[in-house]
């Protein structure tokens, strides 16, 4: 994950500046940075799909572009054979009906958690 790697690089620079050389400390920082990077990527993918363009400042296009997102991967892990077939027929297409169908598939497997 790019975000995790960039964060880890910054921590390493800070450690070098402060003289931190403990391998356990460095490994813990690496683990934390990569977990944080993963979280940021999941949040970005979720926001691209479900975020309100007024709030996020853009219209998400990951589905239309056929990007390998966290939502797509997790969907394919739990989808039925029929759902996977529909996914393949619609993912990566710019037709708004195809995008709507993908979001319906995500809803069928409860990808979006209620905001309560």
DSSP file (Angstrom, degrees, kcal/mol; ACC not computed):
  #  RESIDUE AA STRUCTURE BP1 BP2  ACC     N-H-->O    O-->H-N    N-H-->O    O-->H-N    TCO  KAPPA ALPHA  PHI   PSI    X-CA   Y-CA   Z-CA
    1    1 A X     >        0   0    0      0, 0.0     4,-2.3     0, 0.0     5,-0.2   0.000 360.0 360.0 360.0 128.2    0.0    0.0    0.0
    2    2 A X  H  >  +     0   0    0      1,-0.2     4,-2.6     2,-0.2     5,-0.2   0.909 360.0  51.6 -60.3 -45.0    1.4    3.3   -1.1
    3    3 A X  H  > S+     0   0    0      1,-0.2     4,-2.4     2,-0.2    -1,-0.2   0.917 111.5  47.2 -61.7 -44.1    0.0    5.2    1.9
    4    4 A X  H  > S+     0   0    0      1,-0.2     4,-2.5     2,-0.2    -1,-0.2   0.897 112.5  49.5 -64.1 -40.5    1.5    2.8    4.4
    5    5 A X  H  X S+     0   0    0     -4,-2.3     4,-2.4     2,-0.2    -2,-0.2   0.916 111.5  48.0 -66.1 -43.0    4.9    2.8    2.6
    6    6 A X  H  X S+     0   0    0     -4,-2.6     4,-1.9     2,-0.2    -2,-0.2   0.924 113.5  47.9 -63.9 -44.2    5.0    6.6    2.5
    7    7 A X  H  X S+     0   0    0     -4,-2.4     4,-2.1    -5,-0.2    -2,-0.2   0.908 111.7  50.0 -62.3 -42.2    4.1    6.8    6.2
    8    8 A X  H  X S+     0   0    0     -4,-2.5     4,-2.7     1,-0.2    -1,-0.2   0.898 107.9  53.5 -64.2 -40.8    6.7    4.2    7.1
    9    9 A X  H  X S+     0   0    0     -4,-2.4     4,-2.1     1,-0.2    -1,-0.2   0.907 109.1  49.1 -60.6 -42.0    9.3    6.1    5.2
   10   10 A X  H  X S+     0   0    0     -4,-1.9     4,-2.2     2,-0.2    -1,-0.2   0.894 110.7  49.7 -65.6 -40.2    8.6    9.3    7.1
   11   11 A X  H  X S+     0   0    0     -4,-2.1     4,-3.0     2,-0.2    -2,-0.2   0.926 109.5  51.8 -64.4 -43.2    8.7    7.5   10.4
   12   12 A X  H  X S+     0   0    0     -4,-2.7     4,-2.8     1,-0.2    -2,-0.2   0.896 108.7  50.9 -60.3 -40.0   12.1    5.9    9.5
   13   13 A X  H  X S+     0   0    0     -4,-2.1     4,-2.4     2,-0.2    -1,-0.2   0.919 111.4  47.9 -62.8 -42.4   13.4    9.4    8.6
   14   14 A X  H  X S+     0   0    0     -4,-2.2     4,-1.9     2,-0.2    -2,-0.2   0.912 111.8  49.6 -63.6 -42.4   12.2   10.6   12.0
   15   15 A X  H  X>S+     0   0    0     -4,-3.0     5,-2.6     2,-0.2     4,-0.9   0.927 110.9  49.6 -61.4 -44.6   13.8    7.7   13.8
   16   16 A X  H ><5S+     0   0    0     -4,-2.8     3,-0.7     1,-0.2    -2,-0.2   0.912 110.0  51.3 -61.2 -42.4   17.1    8.3   11.9
   17   17 A X  H 3<5S+     0   0    0     -4,-2.4    -1,-0.2     1,-0.2    -2,-0.2   0.864 115.4  42.0 -62.0 -36.5   17.0   11.9   12.9
   18   18 A X  H 3<5S-     0   0    0     -4,-1.9    -1,-0.2    -5,-0.2    -2,-0.2   0.466 115.3-113.5 -91.9  -2.9   16.5   11.0   16.5
   19   19 A X  T <<5 +     0   0    0     -4,-0.9     2,-0.5    -3,-0.7    -3,-0.2   0.700  57.4 159.5  81.0  18.8   19.0    8.1   16.5
   20   20 A X      < +     0   0    0     -5,-2.6    -1,-0.2    -6,-0.2    -2,-0.1  -0.650   5.0 154.1 -78.2 123.3   16.4    5.3   17.1
   21   21 A X        +     0   0    0     -2,-0.5     2,-0.3    -5,-0.0    -1,-0.1   0.372  20.8 130.4-129.0   0.1   17.9    2.0   15.9
   22   22 A X     >  -     0   0    0      1,-0.2     4,-2.2     2,-0.1     5,-0.2  -0.431  48.7-150.4 -61.6 116.5   16.0   -0.6   18.0
   23   23 A X  H  > S+     0   0    0     -2,-0.3     4,-2.4     1,-0.2     5,-0.2   0.824  94.7  54.6 -61.4 -32.2   14.8   -3.2   15.4
   24   24 A X  H  > S+     0   0    0      2,-0.2     4,-2.4     1,-0.2    -1,-0.2   0.934 109.6  46.7 -66.1 -45.0   11.7   -4.0   17.5
   25   25 A X  H  > S+     0   0    0      1,-0.2     4,-2.1     2,-0.2    -2,-0.2   0.907 113.2  49.4 -61.9 -42.8   10.7   -0.4   17.6
   26   26 A X  H  X S+     0   0    0     -4,-2.2     4,-2.2     2,-0.2    -2,-0.2   0.903 111.2  48.9 -64.9 -42.1   11.3   -0.1   13.8
   27   27 A X  H  X S+     0   0    0     -4,-2.4     4,-2.5     2,-0.2    -2,-0.2   0.885 110.0  51.6 -66.6 -38.7    9.2   -3.3   13.1
   28   28 A X  H  X S+     0   0    0     -4,-2.4     4,-2.5     2,-0.2    -1,-0.2   0.903 110.0  49.4 -63.7 -40.8    6.4   -2.0   15.3
   29   29 A X  H  X S+     0   0    0     -4,-2.1     4,-2.8     2,-0.2     5,-0.2   0.910 110.4  50.8 -64.1 -41.6    6.3    1.3   13.4
   30   30 A X  H  X S+     0   0    0     -4,-2.2     4,-2.4     2,-0.2     5,-0.2   0.942 111.0  48.0 -60.7 -48.1    6.3   -0.6   10.1
   31   31 A X  H  X S+     0   0    0     -4,-2.5     4,-2.1     1,-0.2    -2,-0.2   0.926 114.2  46.2 -59.0 -46.9    3.4   -2.8   11.2
   32   32 A X  H  X S+     0   0    0     -4,-2.5     4,-2.5     1,-0.2    -1,-0.2   0.916 112.2  50.3 -63.6 -44.6    1.4    0.2   12.4
   33   33 A X  H  X S+     0   0    0     -4,-2.8     4,-2.4     1,-0.2    -1,-0.2   0.899 111.8  47.3 -63.0 -41.2    2.1    2.3    9.3
   34   34 A X  H  X S+     0   0    0     -4,-2.4     4,-2.1     2,-0.2    -1,-0.2   0.868 111.8  50.2 -70.9 -35.1    1.0   -0.4    6.9
   35   35 A X  H  X S+     0   0    0     -4,-2.1     4,-2.3    -5,-0.2    -2,-0.2   0.910 112.2  48.1 -65.5 -41.6   -2.1   -1.1    8.9
   36   36 A X  H  X S+     0   0    0     -4,-2.5     4,-2.5     2,-0.2    -2,-0.2   0.907 110.3  51.9 -64.6 -41.4   -2.9    2.6    8.8
   37   37 A X  H  X S+     0   0    0     -4,-2.4     4,-2.1     2,-0.2    -1,-0.2   0.890 109.0  50.7 -61.3 -40.0   -2.3    2.7    5.1
   38   38 A X  H  X S+     0   0    0     -4,-2.1     4,-2.5     2,-0.2    -2,-0.2   0.931 110.1  49.8 -62.2 -46.7   -4.6   -0.3    4.6
   39   39 A X  H  X S+     0   0    0     -4,-2.3     4,-2.5     1,-0.2    -2,-0.2   0.914 110.2  50.4 -58.9 -44.4   -7.3    1.5    6.6
   40   40 A X  H  X S+     0   0    0     -4,-2.5     4,-2.4     1,-0.2    -1,-0.2   0.892 110.7  49.3 -62.3 -40.0   -6.9    4.7    4.5
   41   41 A X  H  X S+     0   0    0     -4,-2.1     4,-2.6     2,-0.2    29,-0.2   0.912 110.9  49.1 -67.5 -42.1   -7.2    2.7    1.3
   42   42 A X  H  X S+     0   0    0     -4,-2.5     4,-2.6     1,-0.2    -2,-0.2   0.931 112.7  48.5 -60.9 -45.1  -10.3    1.0    2.4
   43   43 A X  H  X S+     0   0    0     -4,-2.5     4,-2.7     1,-0.2    -2,-0.2   0.903 111.3  50.2 -62.3 -41.7  -11.8    4.3    3.4
   44   44 A X  H  X S+     0   0    0     -4,-2.4     4,-2.3     2,-0.2    -2,-0.2   0.919 112.1  46.7 -62.7 -44.7  -10.9    5.8    0.1
   45   45 A X  H  X S+     0   0    0     -4,-2.6     4,-1.5     2,-0.2    -2,-0.2   0.905 114.0  48.0 -65.2 -41.5  -12.4    3.0   -1.9
   46   46 A X  H  X S+     0   0    0     -4,-2.6     4,-3.1    -5,-0.2     5,-0.4   0.923 112.5  48.4 -64.5 -44.8  -15.6    3.1    0.2
   47   47 A X  H  X S+     0   0    0     -4,-2.7     4,-2.4     1,-0.2    -2,-0.2   0.877 106.9  56.6 -64.0 -38.5  -15.9    6.9   -0.1
   48   48 A X  H  < S+     0   0    0     -4,-2.3    12,-0.3    -5,-0.2    -1,-0.2   0.881 116.7  36.1 -60.4 -37.5  -15.4    6.7   -3.9
   49   49 A X  H  < S+     0   0    0     -4,-1.5    -2,-0.2    -5,-0.1    -1,-0.2   0.919 135.2  18.0 -81.5 -46.4  -18.3    4.3   -4.1
   50   50 A X  H  < S+     0   0    0     -4,-3.1    -3,-0.2    -5,-0.2    -2,-0.2   0.530  92.3 114.6-109.4  -8.5  -20.7    5.7   -1.5
   51   51 A X     <  -     0   0    0     -4,-2.4     2,-0.5    -5,-0.4     9,-0.3  -0.327  69.0-115.2 -70.6 147.3  -19.6    9.2   -0.8
   52   52 A X    >>  -     0   0    0      1,-0.1     4,-2.4     7,-0.1     3,-1.6  -0.696  19.1-137.0 -78.6 122.9  -21.7   12.2   -1.6
   53   53 A X  H 3> S+     0   0    0     -2,-0.5     4,-1.7     1,-0.3     5,-0.2   0.796 104.7  59.5 -53.3 -29.7  -19.9   14.3   -4.3
   54   54 A X  H 34 S+     0   0    0      1,-0.2    -1,-0.3     2,-0.2     5,-0.1   0.837 112.6  38.9 -66.6 -31.6  -20.8   17.4   -2.4
   55   55 A X  H <4 S+     0   0    0     -3,-1.6    -2,-0.2     1,-0.1    -1,-0.2   0.852 123.5  37.0 -86.2 -37.6  -19.0   16.1    0.6
   56   56 A X  H  < S-     0   0    0     -4,-2.4    -3,-0.2     2,-0.2    -2,-0.2   0.566 101.3-124.8 -96.8  -8.5  -15.9   14.5   -1.1
   57   57 A X  S  < S+     0   0    0     -4,-1.7     2,-0.3    -5,-0.3    -3,-0.1   0.586  79.9  55.2  81.3   9.4  -15.5   17.1   -3.8
   58   58 A X  S    S-     0   0    0     -5,-0.2     2,-0.6    -6,-0.2    -2,-0.2  -0.984  83.3-104.3-162.1 164.6  -15.7   14.7   -6.8
   59   59 A X        -     0   0    0     -2,-0.3     2,-0.1    -3,-0.1   -11,-0.1  -0.876  43.7-120.8 -95.7 124.8  -17.7   12.0   -8.4
   60   60 A X        +     0   0    0     -2,-0.6     4,-0.1   -12,-0.3    -7,-0.1  -0.389  33.5 174.2 -66.6 139.9  -16.3    8.5   -7.7
   61   61 A X     >  +     0   0    0      2,-0.1     4,-2.4    -2,-0.1     5,-0.2   0.188  41.6 112.9-132.5  15.5  -15.3    6.6  -10.8
   62   62 A X  H  >>S+     0   0    0      1,-0.2     5,-2.3     2,-0.2     4,-0.5   0.895  82.6  48.4 -59.2 -40.5  -13.6    3.4   -9.4
   63   63 A X  H >45S+     0   0    0      1,-0.2    29,-1.7     2,-0.2     3,-1.1   0.948 112.7  47.0 -64.9 -48.7  -16.4    1.2  -10.7
   64   64 A X  H 345S+     0   0    0      1,-0.3    -1,-0.2    28,-0.2    -2,-0.2   0.870 113.6  48.8 -61.2 -36.4  -16.5    2.7  -14.1
   65   65 A X  H 3<5S-     0   0    0     -4,-2.4    -1,-0.3    28,-0.1    -2,-0.2   0.520 108.3-126.4 -82.8  -5.2  -12.7    2.5  -14.4
   66   66 A X  T <<5 +     0   0    0     -3,-1.1    -3,-0.2    -4,-0.5    -2,-0.1   0.829  43.0 179.6  66.1  32.6  -12.7   -1.2  -13.3
   67   67 A X      < -     0   0    0     -5,-2.3     2,-1.6    -6,-0.2    -1,-0.2  -0.319  38.0-114.8 -69.8 149.5  -10.2   -0.5  -10.5
   68   68 A X        +     0   0    0      4,-0.1     2,-0.2     3,-0.1    -1,-0.1  -0.667  54.9 170.8 -82.4  86.9   -9.1   -3.3   -8.2
   69   69 A X     >  -     0   0    0     -2,-1.6     4,-2.4     1,-0.1     5,-0.2  -0.521  49.6-111.6-100.5 165.5  -10.7   -1.9   -5.0
   70   70 A X  H  > S+     0   0    0    -29,-0.2     4,-2.8     1,-0.2     5,-0.3   0.906 118.9  52.9 -59.3 -42.8  -11.2   -3.3   -1.5
   71   71 A X  H  > S+     0   0    0      1,-0.2     4,-2.4     2,-0.2    -1,-0.2   0.922 109.8  47.5 -60.6 -45.2  -14.9   -3.3   -2.1
   72   72 A X  H  > S+     0   0    0      2,-0.2     4,-2.4     1,-0.2    -1,-0.2   0.921 114.3  46.4 -63.2 -44.6  -14.6   -5.3   -5.4
   73   73 A X  H  X S+     0   0    0     -4,-2.4     4,-1.4     2,-0.2    -2,-0.2   0.941 114.6  45.8 -64.7 -47.8  -12.2   -7.8   -3.8
   74   74 A X  H  X S+     0   0    0     -4,-2.8     4,-1.0     1,-0.2    -1,-0.2   0.877 111.8  53.3 -65.0 -37.1  -14.3   -8.3   -0.7
   75   75 A X  H >X S+     0   0    0     -4,-2.4     4,-1.9    -5,-0.3     3,-1.1   0.952 108.0  49.8 -59.9 -49.0  -17.4   -8.6   -2.8
   76   76 A X  H 3< S+     0   0    0     -4,-2.4    -1,-0.2     1,-0.3    -2,-0.2   0.766 104.2  60.6 -64.4 -25.1  -15.8  -11.4   -4.9
   77   77 A X  H 3< S+     0   0    0     -4,-1.4    -1,-0.3     1,-0.2    -2,-0.2   0.811 119.6  25.1 -69.1 -29.4  -14.8  -13.3   -1.8
   78   78 A X  H << S+     0   0    0     -3,-1.1    -2,-0.2    -4,-1.0    -1,-0.2   0.522  95.8 112.6-114.1  -8.4  -18.4  -13.6   -0.6
   79   79 A X     <  -     0   0    0     -4,-1.9     2,-0.1    -5,-0.1    26,-0.0  -0.273  64.3-119.3 -71.1 151.2  -20.4  -13.4   -3.8
   80   80 A X     >  -     0   0    0      1,-0.1     4,-2.4     4,-0.0     5,-0.2  -0.311  33.9-100.4 -76.5 170.5  -22.4  -16.4   -5.3
   81   81 A X  H  > S+     0   0    0      1,-0.2     4,-1.8     2,-0.2     5,-0.1   0.912 125.4  49.1 -59.5 -43.3  -21.6  -17.7   -8.7
   82   82 A X  H  > S+     0   0    0      1,-0.2     4,-2.1     2,-0.2    -1,-0.2   0.905 110.4  50.2 -64.1 -41.8  -24.5  -15.8  -10.2
   83   83 A X  H  > S+     0   0    0      1,-0.2     4,-2.5     2,-0.2    -2,-0.2   0.891 109.0  52.1 -64.5 -39.3  -23.5  -12.6   -8.5
   84   84 A X  H  X S+     0   0    0     -4,-2.4     4,-2.6     2,-0.2    -1,-0.2   0.879 107.8  52.5 -63.5 -37.5  -19.9  -12.9   -9.8
   85   85 A X  H  X S+     0   0    0     -4,-1.8     4,-1.7     2,-0.2    -2,-0.2   0.930 111.0  45.9 -63.4 -45.8  -21.3  -13.4  -13.3
   86   86 A X  H  X S+     0   0    0     -4,-2.1     4,-1.2     2,-0.2    -2,-0.2   0.900 111.1  54.1 -63.9 -40.5  -23.4  -10.2  -13.0
   87   87 A X  H >X S+     0   0    0     -4,-2.5     4,-3.1     1,-0.2     3,-0.9   0.948 108.1  48.6 -57.6 -50.6  -20.3   -8.4  -11.6
   88   88 A X  H 3< S+     0   0    0     -4,-2.6    -1,-0.2     1,-0.3    -2,-0.2   0.842 110.5  52.4 -59.9 -34.6  -18.2   -9.4  -14.6
   89   89 A X  H 3< S+     0   0    0     -4,-1.7    -1,-0.3    -5,-0.2    -2,-0.2   0.737 123.3  26.5 -73.1 -23.2  -20.9   -8.2  -17.0
   90   90 A X  H X< S+     0   0    0     -4,-1.2     3,-1.1    -3,-0.9    -2,-0.2   0.693  91.4 101.1-115.7 -25.1  -21.1   -4.8  -15.3
   91   91 A X  T 3< S+     0   0    0     -4,-3.1   -27,-0.1     1,-0.2     3,-0.1  -0.426  87.0  21.6 -73.2 136.8  -17.8   -3.8  -13.7
   92   92 A X  T 3  S+     0   0    0    -29,-1.7     2,-0.4     1,-0.3    -1,-0.2   0.644  94.5 120.6  85.5  15.5  -15.6   -1.4  -15.6
   93   93 A X    <   -     0   0    0     -3,-1.1    -1,-0.3   -30,-0.2   -27,-0.1  -0.893  58.8-144.7-114.5 144.3  -18.3    0.0  -17.7
   94   94 A X        +     0   0    0     -2,-0.4     2,-0.3    -3,-0.1   -30,-0.1   0.535  63.4 116.8 -85.5  -6.2  -19.3    3.7  -17.8
   95   95 A X    >>  -     0   0    0      1,-0.2     4,-1.8    -5,-0.1     3,-0.9  -0.474  66.1-139.0 -63.1 122.6  -23.1    3.0  -18.3
   96   96 A X  H 3> S+     0   0    0     -2,-0.3     4,-2.5     1,-0.3     5,-0.2   0.813 102.8  58.2 -55.8 -31.2  -24.8    4.4  -15.2
   97   97 A X  H 3> S+     0   0    0      2,-0.2     4,-2.1     1,-0.2    -1,-0.3   0.866 104.9  50.3 -66.7 -35.1  -27.1    1.3  -15.1
   98   98 A X  H <> S+     0   0    0     -3,-0.9     4,-2.1     2,-0.2    -2,-0.2   0.902 110.5  49.4 -67.1 -41.4  -24.0   -0.9  -14.8
   99   99 A X  H  X S+     0   0    0     -4,-1.8     4,-2.2     1,-0.2    -2,-0.2   0.928 111.1  49.6 -63.1 -45.0  -22.7    1.2  -12.0
  100  100 A X  H  X S+     0   0    0     -4,-2.5     4,-2.2     1,-0.2    -1,-0.2   0.899 109.1  52.8 -60.2 -41.3  -26.1    1.0  -10.2
  101  101 A X  H  X S+     0   0    0     -4,-2.1     4,-2.2     2,-0.2    -1,-0.2   0.892 107.6  51.0 -64.2 -39.4  -26.1   -2.7  -10.7
  102  102 A X  H  X S+     0   0    0     -4,-2.1     4,-2.5     2,-0.2    -1,-0.2   0.930 110.3  49.0 -62.8 -44.4  -22.7   -3.1   -9.1
  103  103 A X  H  X S+     0   0    0     -4,-2.2     4,-2.2     1,-0.2    -2,-0.2   0.865 109.1  53.4 -64.1 -34.7  -23.8   -1.0   -6.1
  104  104 A X  H  X S+     0   0    0     -4,-2.2     4,-2.2     2,-0.2    -1,-0.2   0.908 107.9  50.6 -64.4 -41.0  -26.9   -3.2   -5.9
  105  105 A X  H  X S+     0   0    0     -4,-2.2     4,-1.3     2,-0.2    -2,-0.2   0.928 109.1  51.0 -60.9 -44.6  -24.7   -6.3   -5.8
  106  106 A X  H  <>S+     0   0    0     -4,-2.5     5,-2.7     1,-0.2     3,-0.4   0.905 110.5  49.7 -58.8 -41.1  -22.6   -4.7   -3.0
  107  107 A X  H ><5S+     0   0    0     -4,-2.2     3,-1.5     1,-0.2    -1,-0.2   0.871 103.0  61.0 -66.1 -36.3  -25.9   -4.0   -1.1
  108  108 A X  H 3<5S+     0   0    0     -4,-2.2    -1,-0.2     1,-0.3    -2,-0.2   0.831 111.8  38.4 -60.2 -32.3  -27.0   -7.7   -1.6
  109  109 A X  T 3<5S-     0   0    0     -4,-1.3    -1,-0.3    -3,-0.4    -2,-0.2   0.223 118.1-112.4-104.2  14.1  -23.9   -8.8    0.4
  110  110 A X  T < 5 +     0   0    0     -3,-1.5    -3,-0.2    -5,-0.1    -2,-0.1   0.891  60.8 153.2  61.1  46.8  -24.1   -6.0    2.9
  111  111 A X      < +     0   0    0     -5,-2.7     2,-0.6    -6,-0.1    -4,-0.2   0.837  60.8  66.4 -71.0 -33.2  -20.9   -4.1    1.8
  112  112 A X  S    S-     0   0    0     -6,-0.3     2,-0.4     3,-0.0    -1,-0.1  -0.809  79.1-147.6 -95.0 124.2  -22.3   -0.8    3.1
  113  113 A X        -     0   0    0     -2,-0.6    -2,-0.0     1,-0.1    -3,-0.0  -0.717  28.7-101.1 -89.9 137.2  -22.9   -0.7    6.8
  114  114 A X        -     0   0    0     -2,-0.4     2,-1.2     1,-0.1    -1,-0.1  -0.239  27.1-128.4 -57.2 140.8  -25.7    1.4    8.1
  115  115 A X              0   0    0      1,-0.2    -1,-0.1    -3,-0.0    -3,-0.0  -0.713 360.0 360.0 -93.7  85.2  -24.8    4.9    9.4
  116  116 A X              0   0    0     -2,-1.2    -1,-0.2     0, 0.0    -2,-0.1   0.362 360.0 360.0-119.0 360.0  -26.5    4.9   12.8
